Amino acid sequence: MYSFGYETYTYPRSLTLRRIRLIKLLPPARSVWPPFRFIPRVQLVEYDLDPLEDPIPPFEALSYTWNTRYGEKPSWPIIVETAGGAQELLIYKNLFLALQSLWNSQLTTLPIFADQICINQHNIPERNFHVALMGELYSRCSRVIVWLGPATTRSDELFEFAKTIGSEATVLALLTIPPQERLRLMDAIVNRTCSEDDELFNVVERFEPKFPIAGYADVLNRGWFGRLWIIQEASLAPEGILLCGDKSFTFDDFRALYFFHSVSCRVWSSKRSKAISATELRLRDSIFQLEQPFVRIFGERMAIHRINQRRSLYELVKKYNVNEDDTKMGATEPEDRIFGLLGLAELDGTAPRTDIGNPKGVYTEFATEIIRRDPDILCFARGAKRLNELPSWVPDWSMSQINIPYGYTTLTSEPIYKAGGSLSDNHPRVDTNGLLKIPGVMVGKVLEFGEYEIKLEDEPLTINNYDFSSLTGFFGEIDAFLEKSSTISGAYNQYTRDEDARLEASLNLTDGGLTARQFPNSNSEYPPLKGLRDELRRFSDRIVRDQETTATYTSFSRTFNKHRPLPGPWVRAFPALSAFQLIFSAFDVTFAVTRFWLYLKMQPIRRRLAGVPAVAPDATDPNGIVDMELHRNTKMFEYKANLFRHHGRKLYLTDGGLVGLGPTDIATGDVVVIIPGGSVPHIVRPSNSSAAQGPDVDHGNAGWADQDKLALDCTYIGEAYCHGAMDGELMAPGVQECILRIS
């Protein structure tokens, strides 16, 4: 970039008290260097947030993305007018373009808050202090201006269309009625059961063909919609406006546009009588995912401004960081996963006090506060971490994918299980090195773990990404583990003596008992769980055998093609004989037909030679027809979903004869433990060969009632299911209590 030759702007002082800076836009200056563009000029003014006399003037806040690459330095200069004259401040390009657009559009005459300029980014204490003020700043501003970036032809079309739709009274009225009534109206319009004189029907008929779907996708694809910080910025402000190039529309216009698209998309689908291009189909299919960030903002704005309801910081961190298979909102720094949500949360004492730039400290401090109230935060700590320096028990919220715990149906629901009973009176302790000391109950040591696991498809062929062929080995292994369990002396359960208990265990181990909790077998409306399991086992067997048959055919074909006779060199030596190639071709065709006939007839021999086992007389019929009625049943849908929620988990057997499901990296010698107040058991790995380390004699735990209990030094592996221990059965007096020291 070019430079004006001015001195570099220096912030006069550090603002670590309740003072802020605001930008006043001044007429731009023209650069004397090519390309002679206009350069933003600003004045920075300081204000007290709690003035004794003059109140802070009305101001607006700018919400935007920095759009920077890792290690990139600001290089776009603006002019800052000070009492000592003009000075130069370098900023990033996207903010530079936003300031230009704000002046050109004359969208505001009020002072503006833009964090990149109003906060000295090189002053760490000032930056840390202002992070805690972000929620208040965006709540107190008159309006938030969202900068989406430079305009395109498509975005201009959408902005013009949005203003038109936003001015239609019938569309705005649609936003004020209850959701159920809104859906009824939408169905009436799509099915044309409403009167043709209906105003909304006429609006849809007029504007549906004109909806700029490409422009809608263009705007929704802007980087602003994918950033975590923007949620609080857009949700807290009383009003909002989106700016793209020099065009703008309000949040209400966007909300009207969103609902009109919902109606018009359904009308468009009902009118299709001809084939459409794959490009348009992919474009329309992508819209639903692209809309989700603004749907979240709608929800947060309604909760804050209409219902006056705020969630705890822990609930917000889970909501915006636990993503299952969806793409997570973007955040530059790991600690942004927490700090970017502070403004939305109620004040409950869980906000980290650790400074920005120390993600380990932020995550550990946050987890320390939460685990005192909810031991289930451990369920989010499973698996390898992106931040390697984190203690094993601390969740890494910056991971690209974090799944909902298996003991929950949704993030907001109550846990299905209560393996740990009531919460212990002995609160967890965390030392300065991040070592967690928490009371627990030792269930048993892992003697053996399974070979098979439920998998998802590597290259999805179905919308659910389910690999049904993986069920065969997994289901068979359950029966084998239950058989081994009964041979252990003093086992909790003797499955060989109780067939009903064995069947219950076998069914619950397929999906961690989730379907049995959702659909009790006493309800005659749904088929028995055993019927669902047997149908999927048969279906899986069929897929496996088809794959094995295909493999033998591929092998046979390759072998034949490698060794089949071909015309020799004499054909090339005597071109006149090339006419005989027609005869040879006829022979080839005849031989190919014969070979295929022999292939079908010799299938049993080939399968035997390939090592494919024969079907046992009592096995499920691999050639049977799929029961489509059963597969369309609601219970079957839920059962499949519950099964594949356990993908990557393996069976394990403890020295007490308990069988369960654990993380994919479970190992022999790991210990199954239950934490009081927790919903599910957990797997920990002892730090050395001796599990019990003797009494916990750490005098730093004065006041604890269990200093005489055995201690277990370990690392955290993951949550688990343990059949027969999910409802507090093992929390009775006399169990082997211990102190877990998890590093």
N, C-alpha and C positions, 0 to 999 in steps of 0.2 A: 504494500500500500504506500501511498504518498504521505508526506508530512508537511506541516506548516512552518516548521522551524521554531515553534513556540516551546517554552519550557514545559516540562512534564508536570501535569497537575498533581499536587500533593494535598491530601486531605488534611485540614487544619488540626484536627484532633480525633481521638478515638471516642466513639459513642458507645459506651458500655453502661450508660444510664438510660432511662426511658426517654431518650431523644431519638428522632429520626431525621433523615434528609429527604427532601422532595425535589423533583426536577421541574423547573419552569422552562418551557420551550420558548426559544427566541428565534427571530427570523434567521434562516440558514445563511451560511457563507458559501461562496463559490470557490472551488479549488482553482489554484493558478496552474496546476499541473493536469495534463490529460488524465482522465477523460472529462475534466472540467465539471464534475458533478457538484451538486449542492451538498454541503456538509452541515449536519445538525449542530446548532449552537444551543447551549443550555446554561442555566444558572442553578446552583445547588443552594437550597435554603434549609436551615435546621429549625425543627419545631419540637416542643415538649408534648409528650402524649398526655401528661397530667398537668396542664398549665394552671398557675394560681390566678392568672388574670385573663389574658386573651386566649380563647379556645383555638385549637388547631383549625385552620381553614378547611373547607371541603376539598377533597383530593380524590383522584382516581388511581387505580393500581393497574399495572401492565402485567399480563400473564403471557409467557412466551417460553420457548425452548432455546437453550443456548446453542444447540446444534454444533457441538464441537467434537473433534476427534481427540483421542487420548494423547496428552502431551502438547496439544495445540495451544499457542499463545495468542492473546488478543492482538490484533494488528490493524483495526479500522479506527482511525482517529475521529474524535469529535472535539469541539471547542467548548471549554468551560470558562465562562466569564466570571472573574473574581475581582475583588477590590484592587488587586495589584495588576490587573490586566488579563488578557486572554491566555489560557493555558491549554495544553493538549492532553487528552485522556484516551487511551487505547481501549476499545471494547471489541466484542465479537461481532461478526457480520450480521447475524440475524437481528440483534438489537439495533444495530446501525440502520438496517432497512426498516425496522419498526418505527424508529424515530422519524425517519424521512416520511413514511406513510402517514404518521399521525399529523405531521405538519401539512402535508399536501391535502389530506382529506378534511382538515379543520374539524376533526371529530370532537376535540375537547379544547377548552381554554383553561381548565383547572390544572393545578400542579399534579405531577404524576410520580408514583412510586414504582421504580424499576430496580430490583435488587442488585443487579450487576453494577450499577452506577451509584445507587444510594447507600450501598454498604461497601466499605473498604475491604475488598476481597483479599488483600495481603495482610490484614490485621486479624489474626485468628481469634483473639478474645472478642473483638467487635462482631465478627461473623457468627461466632457461637452464641453471643448474646441475642442477636437479631433473629436467629432461627426460632427461638422461643417466642418472639413477638410476631412471627408471620401470621399466625391465626388471627391475632387481634388486628393487625394492619389491614388484612383483607376483609375483616368483619366491619371495620370502621370506615372503609373507603365508600365513596358515593356510588361507584360503579367499577367493575373490572372490565378492562379492554383486553380481549384475547387476540393476539397477533398470530395468524395462521401462516403468514408468509406471502411472497409475491403472488399476484393474480395470474391465472391462465384464462384462456377463452372459455374453457369448461366451467371454471369456478365462477366467472362472471355470469354465465348463464344461470347457475344455481342461485346466486345471490339475488338476481333479479326475480327469479321464480319464487324464492322464499319470501321476498317482500310482498309479492302478489298474494301468495297463499296466506301470509300472516295478516293481511288486511281483510280477508274474507271472514265475515262475522260467524257464518255457520261452522267454519273450521275451528275458530276460537271457542265457540260454544261447545264443541266436541271435547275440549280439554277440561271442561268444568263438570261434566257428568261422571257418575261412578263408573269404574272399569267394566263391570258386568253389563251395564246399559250401553256402554260404548261398543262392546263386542256385539251386542244384539243389533245395534244399528249398522255396524260394519257387515254383519252377515246378511242383513236385509238388502244392503246395497249390492253386495256381491251376487246374491241369488236373485236380485231384481224382484224381491217380494214387496218392496216399498212403493209408494206412489211415485209416478213420474213427475209429479209436481213438487216432490220433496226437494227442499233447497240444497241439502247436502248431496243428494243424488245428482242434481244438476251441476253442482260444482265439480264433483268427481268426473262426470261425463265430459265436462268442458276441459278440465285440466289434466286428467290422467294421461292422454296421449302426448301431452307436452312435457311431462315430468323429465327433467334432465338427469337421467340415471347416471350417465358418465360423469357429469359435474358433481353429483352427490358422492360418488366414489372418490373423485379427485379430492374433495374437501375432507372427507372422513379419513383419507389416507395420510393427511398431514401429520407431521411428527408430534404436534401438540397433543393430539388425542391419545397418544401412547405413553405419556409421561406420568409418573406417580405424583409429582408435586402439584400438577394442575388440578387435581381433585379438590384439594382444600382451597386453592385459589379461586376456582370457578364456583364452588359450593357455598363459600362463606359470604361472598359479596352480595349485597341486597339486589343489585341489578347487574346485568352482563350484556356485553355486545361483542360480536365476532368481527374482526377486521381482516380482510384478505385483499392485498393490494390497496386500492382506494375505496373499495366497496365494503359495506357492513350490513349486518342485520342483528337483531336482538336475540337473547336466549329464548324469548317467547316465540319469535319467528321460527327459530330452529325447532322448538318443540312442536309447533304446528306443522312444520315441514316433515318431522319424523312421523307424526300420526297420519298425515296425509299420504306419506309413502306406504304406511302399513295398509291403508285402504286401497290405494291405487295399485299396489303390487298384487293384491288378491284379485282385483278386477282384471288386471292384465293377464293373470294366470287363467282366469275363467274364460277369457276371450280367445285364447290361443286355439287356432284351427290349423295352423301351418307349422312346419318345422322352423326352429330358430337356430341361429348360429351358436357354435360352442363358445365363442368369445362372449356373446351376450349372456348366455346361460351362466358361465363362470362369473361374470361381472355381477349379475343379480344374486347369485348364490353367496358371493363374498360380502354383500351388504350387511347381512345379519351380524356377522362377526365385527364388521367395522363400526356398527352402531353401538356396540356394547359399552365402550368408554363413556359416551354421552348418556346412555341409559343409567349408568352408575351415578353420573353427576345429577341427573334428574332426581334419582332416589335420595341422594344426600341433601340436595337443596330442599326437597320436600320435608325430609326429616328435621332439618335445622330451622327452616323458615315457617313452615306450616304446622308441624306437629311439635316443634320445640323439643326434639328428642336427640340426644347424643349418645353414641356408643362408647364403651371403654376403649382405651388405646389397644388393649390386647385383642378385642373383637375386630377392630379396624385392621390391625396388623395381620390377623388371620384372613380377613375378607380380601385384602388386596395383595397377599403374598402366597396364599395357598391356592394353587391354580389347577390342580388335577392335570388335564392335558391341554388347557387353554394357554395362550401366550400371556405372559405377565406384563403388567405395566412397567415401563422402563424407568430406571433410576441410575444415575451416574455413579454414585458412591454407595457402598453397602449400607452405611448408616442412614442413608436417605429412606430406606425401607421402613424406618421408624420415625425419624424426624419429619419426613414429608407428610405425616398423618397427625402430628401433634395438635394442629389447629382444629381438627375435627373432633377430637376426643374430649370426653368429660374429664375433669380434674379428679384423678383417683390415686395419685401418688406413684404411678408406675412410669412416669416419664423419666428417661435416663438423664442423669446429671453429667455424664461423661461427655467430653468435648468431641466435636466433629473431628475426623481424622484418626479416630481410634475405634474402628469397628469391633474389635474384640471386646474392648471395654464396654461399648454401648450394648452389644448383644448380651454379654454376660450379666451386666447390671439389670437389664430388662428381664432376662430369664430368672434372675435371683428374686426379683420382686414378684413375678407371676407364680413361681413354683411354691411359694408360701401359701398361695390361695388355691392353686390348681395344679396338682402333680401331673396332669395330662399334657402339660406343655412338653414333657419328655417325648411324647408321641411324634412331635415334629422334628426331633433331633436325629432320626434314623438315617442311615446311609452316609456315604462319603460327603465331605463338605468342600465347598468352594474356598472358604477361609480355613486353611489348614491349622492355623494357630488357635482356633476355638476349642474349648473343652468339649469332650465327646457328648456331654449331656445338654449342651446349649444349641438350640436350633439355629441354623444358618438361613436367615430369611432371604438372602441374596441368591439362593439356589434357583436355577432356571425352572425347576419343577418340584413342587412340594404337594403331596397328596393329602386328602382328608384322612384322618385316622380311621382305622378299620372298625373301631368301636362306635362310630358315629355315622348316621345316615346323611346329615348335612352339618355344616360348620355351626349353625345356630341351634341345632337340636340338642336335647339332653343325651348323654351317652346311653347306649343300649345295655352295657354291662356295668357292674359295680363290683369288680373282682376285689378291690381294696377296701370295701365296706366304708366306714366313716373316716373322716380326716383325723389324722393323729394330732394329739396336743403338742407333740414335740416337733416344732417347726424346723424345716431344713436350714442348714447353715452353709455359707459359702465363704471360704477364706480368700485372702488377697491374691492367691495364685489360681483361683477359679475352681478349687476342689470343692465338690458338693458332698455334704454329709447329710444323709437322709435316712430315717428308719425304714426298714423293710422286712419282708418275710421271705425266707429261702424256700422255694418250692421244690427244687431238685436240680441235679446236674444233668446236662445233656449227654446221654450215652451214645446216641446215634441220630443222624439226620438223613433226610431223604435224598434220593437221586433225582427225582422228577419234580417239576414245578409247572404251574399253569403259566402259559405264555400269551403274549400278544403277537400278532403277525408282524414280521419284519417289513414286509411290503404289503400294506393293507389292501385287501380285496373286498372288504365289507365296510360299511359305515361304522361298525362298532369295533373293528380292528381285533376281533376275537380269533384266536388260534384253537379251534375245537379239537384238533388232533392231539394237543398236549394233555387232554383230559384222560386219555386211556391209561397212560403210565401212572399218572397221579392218583386216579381213582383206585387202581389196583394196589398201589403202594399203601393206601390207607388201611385196607384189609390186612396187609402183611404186618403193619405196625401194631394194629390192635391185637393180632395174634401173638406178637412178641411181647406186648405189654402183659398179657395174661401169664406169661412164663416167668415173670420177675417175682421173686419171693417178697411177700408183703406188699404187693401192688395195691394201689387205691381201688382199682376196679378189676374184677375178674370177668372179662368179657366172654370167656369160654363157658361160663356158667349161666350167664344172663343174656339170652339172644336179643331181648328187647333193648337192653342197655347197649349192646354192641351195635345194633342197627341205628339207634339214636346217635351214638358216637360217630359211626361211619358217615351218616348224613350230615351232621353238623361240621365235621372236619372238612367237608368239600368246600364250604363257603364261610367258615368261621361262625356258623350258627346264625347268620344274619336272617336268612329266609325263614327259618323256624320261628324267629321272634316276630317277623312281620306278618306271617300267615300261619297261625296255629292250625294244626291238623283237625281240630274239632270243628272248623268251619267247613261245611259241606260244599260251599260255593267253589272252592278251589281244589284241584287234584292233590293227592298226597305227595309229599316231598320225595318219597321213594320212587314214585312213578316218574317224576321229573328227572331225578338222578339216573334212573335206568334208561330213560329215553336219550339223555345226553351221552351216556356211556355207549349205547348202541350206535348213536350217530357218530361219536368219536371213533369207535371201532371201524365203522364203515369207511370213514375218511382215511384212517391209517392203512387199511388193507388196500384201498384204491391207490394210495401213494406208493405202497410196496409193489403193487402190480405194475404201476407205471414205471417204477425203477427197474423192474426186471425186463420190461419191454424195451426200455431205452438201452439197457446193457446188451440184450440180444441183438437189437438192430445195429448197434455200433460194431459188434463182433462180426456180424454177417457182412456189413458194408466194407469192413476192413479186409476180409478174406475172399469176397466173391470174385469169380474169374472175370477178367476184362479182356477185350481184344488185344492181341499181342502186337509187336512191332512190325509184323509182316503186313499189316493193313497199311501202315505208313510207307512201307517199301514198295508195295504194289497198289498204287491208287486205283487201278482198274477194279480191284476187288472190293472197293469201298461200297459198292452196291449191296454186298452181302451184309452190311451193317443193318439194313432193314430187317434182314432175317434174324440177325443177332438181337435186334431190339424187340422183335416179336417174341423170341425166346425169353428175353429179360422180363417182358410183361407177364408171360405165362408163368415164369418161375416166381415172380413177385406175388401173383395171386395164390400160387401153391404154397409159397412160404407163409403167407398170412393165414391160410387155412390151417396149416400145420401149427402155426403159432397159437391159434385158438384151441386146437385139439390137445396140444401138449402143455396147456397152462398148468395143470397140477404138477407135472414133472418139473417145469421151470421154477415154479414157486418153491418146490422142495429143494432144488439145486441152489436157489438163491437164499435159502435159509428162512423163508417166510413160514411161520408156524401154521399148522392146520387148525381149522376151527374145532374147538372142543364141543362135544355133544350138548353140554349144558351152557354154552356161551350164548351171548345175545346174538341174534341173527344179523350178520353183516350185510346180508342181501335184502333185508327188510325195507319197507317203504317208510320214509319219514312221516311221522304223525303231525301234519301241518296244523291241525286243530289245537294240539297240545302246545306246539311252538308259538301259537298266537295267543295263548292264555296269559293273562296279566301276571300270574304267579311265575310262569316260565320266564317272562321278560325280567322280572326282578331277580329270579334265581341266577340267570345268566350274568346280570350286572353284578350281583354279589360275588359270584364265582370269580369273575375276572378283576374284581377289585383286589383280589389276593394274588394277582400275577406277580411272579418273582419270589413267592414265599415257599418255604420247604417244610415238610413234616419233621418233627423231632420226637424223640422218646427220652424220658427222664429216668433216672435211677429209681424213682418211686413208681414207675409204670404209667405215668401220665403222658398222653399224646397230645400234640398241639401243632400249631403253625407258627413259624418264625421267619426272620429276615433271610434273604438269599445268602448272606455271608455268615450264617450261623455255623458254629464249629463244635466238634466234640470237646467237652470240658467247659463249655459255656454254662452259665447258671441262670435258671428261671427264677425271677423274684417278683413279688407283689409289693407295691407301695401303698400304705394306708391312704384311703381317699381316692386312689386312682381307679380308672375304669377297666383297665386291662393289665395283664402281666407284662413283664419286660425281660429282655435278654441282656445280660451283662457278661463281660469277659474278665475273669480274674487276672490280675496283673502278674501273678506268678503261680507256681504249681500248688501252693497251699491256699485254699479258699478261705478258711477261717484264720484270722490273724490274731485271735485272742481278744480279751476285753478291750473295749474302746476307752482308753484311759487319757484321752486328750482333755487336759484341764481347761482348755478354752471352751468346753461345752458345759461348764458349770450351770446347773439348773436343769439339765436334761435328766429324765428319769431312767434312762437306759444306758448309763455309762458302763454297766457291767456286762453288756451284750457283746457278742462276737462282732468283729468288724471285717468287712470284705473290701479290699482295694481292687478296683475294677475300672473298666471303660464301658461306656454305654454302646450297645449294638442296635437295639430297636425294640419296638412293641411286639407283642405276641398274642396268640390265642392258645388257651390251655383248656382242653375239655375237662369239665368237672371242677373248674376253679374260677368260673367267670361271674359267679353271683355271691362271692364272699365265703364260699364253703371252706377255704383254707385259712380264714382269719379267726378261727375259733381258738380258745385258750390252749396252750400247749404246743403251738407251732414254733418253728425254729426262727425266732426273731433275730434281727441283726442290724448293724449300722452299715449302710452302703457308703463307701468313700469313692465317689466317681470322679475321675480326673478328666 
